[in-house]
Amino acid sequence: MALKNVIGVDHAVVMVKDLDEAAENYKRLGFTVSPRGTHSAHMGSGNYTIMFDPDYMELLGVLAPTELNAPARAFLETRGEGIERIAFTAVDSAAGAEEIRARGYPPVGPTDFERPVTMPDGTISAAKFRTFLWPNAEAPGGVRIFACQHKTRETVWIPELMTHANGARRLRQVLIVSPEPANDAAHMSRLIDRDARTEHDGAIAVPSGSDRADFVFLTRDQLSKRYPEVSLTGLPERGGAGLVIAADVTAAEKALGTTGVRSGGGIIVPPAAGNGTLLAFVKA
């Protein structure tokens, strides 16, 4: 039975080494980027968000070492930049944590934290969250997963931040490369109680729930065949590889200029230009 308090992909977390440089890079790629946020002290991190509907991307950087960000620091040291974890939307984090505990996965959390938000009118508000993580060892394809309950959605989904020059509208797929995609997909299926399916090229897709983005597990070779004109330099053999984004493809091609590569029916930003993350803009 599917989890009742976890309803699909909420956002993708891209770990970056220099937070402000990454934000400027994503602005050059045609994204509207939020003002910088600083999380509660025990988190030791800061972020920029790129808001879609109903999901978003998060550029995350470590500002001060803490116990909670030790896995993120280890990721940057061993992998470098790229997709480090994926968040699901939690209806109720406390109840969701108990759901996964009942399935044999002791949750990390729930943890409450917040960050200040500068609203469009210049006032300062706060974005407040309650999150829980699956155990750090349970990382399908090397990607950690957690669930996020938004206690103040109005300070996160700000209309002025949701329109992008590159036409981006929402996440369609989270691409995870693996030497053994079937095994890693089965792992994800067990963690979130969702059935996997095989795609036309042999990749394995796991729906995240509701109408949210699918996880797609595939080998580097399969990914290369999907986007044959795109250099995969910077991607690991196993780990988060990219995001497929529903968009206005014409707007994406114009906004990306020479950075965008037409391949596989969309406009692609190679990982080397996306802070370790392949970005595939496809027809909405």
Sine and cosine of phi, psi and omega as CSV:
sin_phi,cos_phi,sin_psi,cos_psi,sin_omega,cos_omega
0.00,0.00,0.76,-0.65,-0.03,-1.00
-0.89,0.45,0.46,-0.89,0.03,-1.00
-0.89,0.45,0.70,-0.71,-0.04,-1.00
-0.99,0.14,-0.46,0.89,-0.11,-0.99
-0.97,-0.25,0.17,0.98,0.04,-1.00
-0.80,-0.60,0.89,-0.45,-0.23,-0.97
-0.86,-0.52,0.56,0.83,0.10,-1.00
0.94,-0.35,0.13,-0.99,-0.06,-1.00
-0.87,0.49,0.77,-0.64,0.04,-1.00
-0.98,-0.18,-0.77,0.64,0.06,-1.00
-0.33,-0.94,0.37,-0.93,0.03,-1.00
-0.96,-0.28,0.74,-0.68,-0.04,-1.00
-0.98,-0.21,0.89,-0.46,0.06,-1.00
-0.97,-0.24,0.94,-0.35,0.04,-1.00
-0.97,0.26,0.71,-0.70,-0.01,-1.00
-0.75,-0.67,0.44,-0.90,-0.04,-1.00
-0.99,0.16,-0.67,0.74,0.02,-1.00
-0.86,-0.51,0.96,-0.28,-0.14,-0.99
-0.87,0.49,-0.72,0.70,-0.06,-1.00
-0.94,0.34,-0.62,0.79,0.05,-1.00
-0.90,0.44,-0.64,0.77,0.02,-1.00
-0.90,0.44,-0.66,0.75,0.02,-1.00
-0.88,0.48,-0.67,0.74,0.03,-1.00
-0.90,0.43,-0.60,0.80,0.03,-1.00
-0.89,0.45,-0.71,0.70,-0.03,-1.00
-0.94,0.35,-0.48,0.88,0.14,-0.99
-0.90,0.43,-0.66,0.76,0.03,-1.00
-0.90,0.43,-0.43,0.90,0.04,-1.00
-0.99,0.13,0.06,1.00,0.09,-1.00
1.00,-0.06,0.21,0.98,0.04,-1.00
-1.00,-0.01,0.57,-0.82,0.22,-0.98
-1.00,0.09,0.85,-0.53,-0.10,-1.00
-0.93,-0.36,0.69,-0.72,-0.02,-1.00
-0.92,0.40,0.26,-0.97,0.22,-0.97
-0.87,0.49,0.40,-0.92,-0.02,-1.00
-0.92,0.40,0.67,-0.74,0.07,-1.00
-0.93,-0.38,0.52,-0.86,0.08,-1.00
-0.85,-0.52,0.84,-0.55,-0.05,-1.00
-0.98,0.21,0.17,-0.99,0.05,-1.00
-0.82,0.58,0.46,-0.89,-0.15,-0.99
-0.83,0.55,-0.59,0.81,-0.05,-1.00
-0.95,0.32,-0.30,0.95,0.08,-1.00
-0.99,0.16,-0.62,0.79,0.06,-1.00
0.93,0.36,0.42,0.91,-0.10,-1.00
-0.73,-0.68,0.26,-0.97,0.10,-0.99
-0.71,-0.71,0.26,-0.97,-0.05,-1.00
-0.45,-0.89,0.25,-0.97,0.28,-0.96
-0.81,-0.59,0.60,-0.80,0.04,-1.00
-0.91,-0.41,0.45,-0.89,0.06,-1.00
-0.81,-0.59,0.97,-0.24,-0.25,-0.97
-1.00,-0.04,0.76,-0.65,0.12,-0.99
-0.89,-0.45,-0.35,-0.94,0.07,-1.00
-0.61,-0.80,0.94,-0.34,0.31,0.95
-0.95,-0.30,0.32,0.95,-0.15,-0.99
-0.78,-0.63,-0.20,-0.98,0.02,-1.00
-0.20,-0.98,0.13,-0.99,0.13,-0.99
-0.94,-0.35,0.49,-0.87,0.05,-1.00
-0.78,-0.63,0.82,-0.57,0.17,-0.98
-1.00,-0.03,0.87,-0.49,-0.14,-0.99
-0.86,-0.52,0.72,-0.70,0.04,-1.00
-0.74,-0.68,0.45,-0.89,0.05,-1.00
-1.00,0.04,0.82,-0.57,0.02,-1.00
-0.99,-0.16,-0.53,0.85,0.03,-1.00
-0.46,-0.89,0.70,-0.72,-0.03,-1.00
-0.92,0.39,0.76,-0.65,0.09,-1.00
-0.67,-0.74,0.20,-0.98,0.03,-1.00
-0.87,0.50,-0.63,0.77,-0.07,-1.00
-0.94,0.35,-0.49,0.87,-0.02,-1.00
-0.99,-0.15,0.21,0.98,0.04,-1.00
-0.85,0.53,-0.69,0.72,0.05,-1.00
-0.88,0.47,-0.60,0.80,0.02,-1.00
-0.92,0.40,-0.64,0.77,0.03,-1.00
-0.91,0.41,-0.64,0.77,0.03,-1.00
-0.90,0.44,-0.61,0.79,0.03,-1.00
-0.88,0.48,-0.74,0.68,-0.01,-1.00
-0.89,0.46,-0.59,0.80,-0.03,-1.00
-0.95,0.32,-0.59,0.81,-0.10,-1.00
-0.99,-0.11,-0.64,0.77,-0.05,-1.00
-0.99,-0.14,-0.61,0.79,-0.21,-0.98
1.00,-0.06,-0.34,-0.94,-0.07,-1.00
-0.96,0.27,0.42,-0.91,0.06,-1.00
0.53,-0.85,-0.12,-0.99,-0.03,-1.00
-0.94,0.33,0.91,-0.42,-0.06,-1.00
-0.98,-0.18,-0.56,0.83,0.02,-1.00
-0.40,-0.92,0.28,-0.96,0.02,-1.00
-0.81,-0.59,0.71,-0.71,0.04,-1.00
-0.98,-0.19,0.63,-0.78,0.21,-0.98
-0.99,-0.16,0.40,-0.92,0.14,-0.99
-0.98,0.21,0.80,-0.60,0.07,-1.00
-0.98,-0.21,0.79,-0.61,0.13,-0.99
-0.94,0.35,-0.70,0.71,0.01,-1.00
-0.57,-0.82,0.94,-0.34,-0.09,-1.00
-0.91,0.40,-0.62,0.78,0.00,-1.00
-0.89,0.46,-0.71,0.70,0.02,-1.00
-0.93,0.38,-0.62,0.79,0.02,-1.00
-0.90,0.43,-0.64,0.77,0.04,-1.00
-0.88,0.48,-0.63,0.77,0.02,-1.00
-0.94,0.34,-0.52,0.86,0.06,-1.00
-0.89,0.46,-0.71,0.71,-0.03,-1.00
-0.97,0.26,-0.50,0.87,0.08,-1.00
-0.87,0.49,-0.66,0.75,0.00,-1.00
-0.90,0.43,-0.37,0.93,0.03,-1.00
-1.00,-0.05,0.09,1.00,0.06,-1.00
1.00,-0.09,0.23,0.97,-0.01,-1.00
-0.89,-0.45,0.99,-0.13,-0.01,-1.00
-0.87,0.49,0.87,-0.49,-0.06,-1.00
-0.96,0.27,0.46,-0.89,0.21,-0.98
-0.99,-0.10,0.92,-0.38,-0.11,-0.99
0.96,-0.27,-0.26,-0.97,0.20,0.98
-0.93,0.37,0.51,-0.86,0.03,-1.00
-0.82,-0.57,0.73,-0.68,0.06,-1.00
-0.99,-0.14,0.69,-0.73,0.12,-0.99
-0.43,-0.90,0.16,-0.99,0.00,-1.00
-0.44,-0.90,0.20,-0.98,0.10,-0.99
-0.59,-0.81,0.56,-0.83,0.05,-1.00
-0.93,0.36,0.53,-0.85,-0.01,-1.00
-0.76,-0.65,0.78,-0.63,0.13,-0.99
-1.00,0.04,0.90,-0.44,-0.03,-1.00
-0.98,0.19,0.29,-0.96,-0.04,-1.00
-0.84,0.55,-0.46,0.89,0.00,-1.00
-1.00,0.06,0.09,1.00,0.05,-1.00
1.00,-0.06,-0.17,0.99,0.02,-1.00
-0.97,0.25,0.38,-0.92,0.01,-1.00
-0.97,-0.25,0.82,-0.57,0.07,-1.00
-0.85,-0.53,-0.33,-0.94,0.00,-1.00
-0.61,-0.79,0.62,-0.78,0.17,-0.99
-0.98,-0.17,0.83,-0.56,-0.11,-0.99
-0.87,-0.49,0.67,-0.74,-0.11,-0.99
-0.69,-0.72,0.40,-0.92,0.23,-0.97
-0.73,-0.68,0.86,-0.50,-0.10,-0.99
-0.84,-0.55,0.39,-0.92,0.24,-0.97
-0.63,-0.77,0.47,-0.88,-0.02,-1.00
-0.91,-0.42,0.55,-0.83,0.29,-0.96
-0.91,0.41,0.39,-0.92,0.02,-1.00
-0.79,0.61,0.62,-0.78,-0.07,-1.00
-0.85,0.53,-0.47,0.88,0.01,-1.00
-0.95,0.31,-0.32,0.95,-0.01,-1.00
-1.00,-0.05,0.99,0.16,-0.07,-1.00
-0.79,-0.61,1.00,0.02,-0.06,-1.00
-0.86,0.52,0.82,-0.57,-0.02,-1.00
0.91,0.42,0.33,0.94,-0.01,-1.00
0.99,0.15,0.19,0.98,-0.02,-1.00
-0.94,-0.34,0.87,-0.49,0.04,-1.00
-0.95,0.32,0.47,-0.88,0.04,-1.00
-0.78,-0.63,0.53,-0.85,0.04,-1.00
-0.49,-0.87,0.10,-1.00,0.01,-1.00
-0.80,-0.60,0.61,-0.79,-0.13,-0.99
-0.80,-0.60,0.86,-0.50,0.12,-0.99
-0.99,-0.12,0.86,-0.51,0.01,-1.00
-1.00,0.01,0.91,-0.42,-0.01,-1.00
-1.00,0.01,-0.24,0.97,-0.02,-1.00
-0.64,-0.77,0.94,0.35,-0.06,-1.00
-0.85,0.53,-0.53,0.85,-0.08,-1.00
-0.92,0.39,-0.31,0.95,0.04,-1.00
-0.99,-0.15,0.07,1.00,0.05,-1.00
-0.92,-0.39,-0.80,0.60,0.04,-1.00
-1.00,0.05,0.99,0.17,-0.01,-1.00
-1.00,-0.07,0.85,-0.53,-0.11,-0.99
-0.78,0.63,-0.63,0.77,-0.04,-1.00
-0.90,0.44,-0.30,0.96,-0.02,-1.00
-0.99,-0.14,0.00,1.00,-0.19,-0.98
-0.98,-0.22,0.07,1.00,0.06,-1.00
-0.93,-0.37,0.78,-0.63,-0.13,-0.99
-0.83,-0.56,0.65,-0.76,0.00,-1.00
-0.87,0.50,-0.48,0.88,-0.01,-1.00
-1.00,0.08,0.11,0.99,0.10,-1.00
0.97,0.22,0.15,0.99,-0.04,-1.00
-0.89,0.45,0.68,-0.73,-0.05,-1.00
-0.83,-0.56,-0.63,0.77,-0.02,-1.00
-0.19,-0.98,0.28,-0.96,0.06,-1.00
-0.99,0.15,0.69,-0.73,0.06,-1.00
-0.95,-0.32,-0.63,0.78,-0.04,-1.00
-0.55,-0.83,0.54,-0.84,0.21,-0.98
-0.95,-0.31,0.88,-0.47,-0.07,-1.00
-1.00,-0.08,0.82,-0.58,-0.02,-1.00
-0.81,-0.59,0.87,-0.49,0.00,-1.00
-1.00,0.03,0.54,-0.84,-0.04,-1.00
-0.34,-0.94,0.62,-0.79,0.13,-0.99
-0.92,0.40,-0.37,0.93,0.00,-1.00
-0.75,-0.66,0.95,0.32,-0.11,-0.99
-0.87,0.49,-0.58,0.82,-0.02,-1.00
-0.89,0.45,-0.65,0.76,0.01,-1.00
-0.92,0.40,-0.69,0.72,-0.02,-1.00
-0.94,0.35,-0.57,0.82,0.07,-1.00
-0.91,0.42,-0.65,0.76,0.03,-1.00
-0.89,0.45,-0.59,0.81,0.06,-1.00
-0.88,0.47,-0.75,0.66,0.04,-1.00
-0.87,0.50,-0.68,0.74,0.00,-1.00
-0.84,0.54,-0.68,0.73,0.01,-1.00
-0.91,0.41,-0.64,0.77,-0.07,-1.00
-0.92,0.40,-0.55,0.83,-0.09,-1.00
-0.89,-0.45,0.09,1.00,0.05,-1.00
0.84,0.54,0.77,0.64,0.06,-1.00
-0.78,-0.63,0.64,-0.77,-0.03,-1.00
-0.99,0.17,0.69,-0.73,0.03,-1.00
-0.99,0.10,0.33,-0.94,0.10,-0.99
-0.65,-0.76,0.44,-0.90,0.00,-1.00
-1.00,-0.09,0.75,-0.66,0.00,-1.00
-1.00,0.02,0.11,-0.99,-0.15,-0.99
-0.86,0.50,-0.49,0.87,-0.04,-1.00
-0.99,-0.16,0.20,0.98,0.01,-1.00
1.00,-0.03,-0.14,0.99,0.09,-1.00
-0.91,0.42,0.41,-0.91,-0.03,-1.00
-0.93,-0.38,0.83,-0.55,0.00,-1.00
-0.97,-0.25,0.65,-0.76,0.08,-1.00
-0.83,-0.56,0.92,-0.38,0.04,-1.00
-0.88,0.47,0.63,-0.78,-0.02,-1.00
-1.00,0.01,-0.24,0.97,-0.01,-1.00
0.84,-0.54,0.47,-0.88,-0.02,-1.00
0.81,0.58,-0.66,-0.75,0.04,-1.00
-0.96,-0.28,0.40,0.91,-0.07,-1.00
-0.99,0.17,0.04,-1.00,-0.10,-1.00
-0.88,0.48,0.55,-0.84,0.13,-0.99
-1.00,0.05,0.47,-0.88,0.27,-0.96
-1.00,0.02,0.71,-0.70,0.05,-1.00
-0.83,-0.56,0.88,-0.47,0.00,-1.00
-0.98,-0.19,0.79,-0.61,-0.06,-1.00
-0.42,-0.91,0.35,-0.94,0.06,-1.00
-0.97,0.23,0.28,-0.96,0.09,-1.00
-0.86,0.50,-0.58,0.81,0.01,-1.00
-0.91,0.42,-0.67,0.74,0.05,-1.00
-0.90,0.44,-0.64,0.77,0.03,-1.00
-0.90,0.43,-0.66,0.75,0.02,-1.00
-0.89,0.47,-0.61,0.80,0.02,-1.00
-0.95,0.31,-0.47,0.88,0.08,-1.00
-0.94,0.35,-0.59,0.80,-0.05,-1.00
-0.77,-0.64,0.95,0.32,-0.16,-0.99
-0.91,0.41,-0.38,0.92,-0.02,-1.00
-1.00,0.02,0.01,1.00,-0.16,-0.99
-0.96,-0.30,0.76,-0.65,0.10,-1.00
-0.95,0.30,0.76,-0.65,0.02,-1.00
-0.99,-0.14,0.26,0.97,0.03,-1.00
-0.81,0.58,0.75,-0.66,0.00,-1.00
0.97,-0.23,-0.21,0.98,0.02,-1.00
-1.00,0.01,0.53,-0.85,0.04,-1.00
-0.99,0.15,0.12,-0.99,0.14,-0.99
-0.96,0.28,-0.46,0.89,-0.01,-1.00
-0.60,-0.80,0.86,-0.51,0.02,-1.00
0.46,-0.89,0.04,-1.00,0.04,-1.00
-0.89,0.45,0.79,-0.62,-0.11,-0.99
-0.93,-0.38,-0.64,0.77,-0.11,-0.99
-0.16,-0.99,0.08,-1.00,0.01,-1.00
-0.77,-0.64,0.75,-0.67,0.13,-0.99
-0.99,-0.10,0.82,-0.57,-0.15,-0.99
-0.88,-0.47,0.84,-0.54,0.12,-0.99
-0.94,0.35,0.76,-0.65,-0.15,-0.99
-0.39,-0.92,0.14,-0.99,0.25,-0.97
-0.99,0.13,0.97,-0.24,-0.15,-0.99
-0.90,0.45,-0.58,0.81,0.03,-1.00
-0.89,0.46,-0.69,0.73,0.04,-1.00
-0.91,0.42,-0.63,0.78,0.01,-1.00
-0.89,0.45,-0.72,0.69,-0.03,-1.00
-0.88,0.47,-0.64,0.77,0.00,-1.00
-0.93,0.37,-0.70,0.72,-0.06,-1.00
-0.94,0.35,-0.56,0.83,-0.08,-1.00
-0.99,0.12,-0.41,0.91,0.02,-1.00
0.84,0.54,-0.73,-0.68,-0.07,-1.00
-0.96,0.27,-0.20,0.98,0.04,-1.00
-0.95,0.31,-0.55,0.84,-0.04,-1.00
-0.98,0.19,0.64,-0.77,0.01,-1.00
-0.88,-0.48,0.82,-0.57,0.05,-1.00
-0.97,0.22,0.87,-0.49,-0.06,-1.00
-0.28,-0.96,0.58,-0.81,0.10,-1.00
0.85,0.53,0.49,0.87,0.04,-1.00
0.99,0.13,0.14,0.99,0.02,-1.00
-0.59,-0.81,-0.16,-0.99,0.07,-1.00
-0.93,-0.36,0.84,-0.55,-0.19,-0.98
-0.90,-0.43,0.72,-0.70,0.20,-0.98
-0.99,-0.12,0.88,-0.48,0.00,-1.00
-0.88,0.47,0.43,-0.90,-0.01,-1.00
-0.81,0.58,-0.61,0.79,-0.04,-1.00
-0.89,0.46,-0.40,0.92,0.00,-1.00
-0.99,-0.16,-0.10,1.00,-0.06,-1.00
-0.88,-0.48,0.53,0.85,-0.02,-1.00
0.81,0.59,0.78,0.62,0.06,-1.00
0.98,0.20,0.23,0.97,-0.08,-1.00
-0.76,-0.65,0.85,-0.52,0.13,-0.99
-0.95,0.30,0.75,-0.67,0.03,-1.00
-0.88,-0.48,0.89,-0.45,-0.03,-1.00
-0.94,-0.35,0.92,-0.38,0.04,-1.00
-1.00,-0.02,0.87,-0.49,-0.02,-1.00
-0.83,-0.56,0.28,-0.96,-0.04,-1.00
-0.85,0.52,0.78,-0.63,-0.01,-1.00
-0.93,0.36,0.00,0.00,0.00,0.00
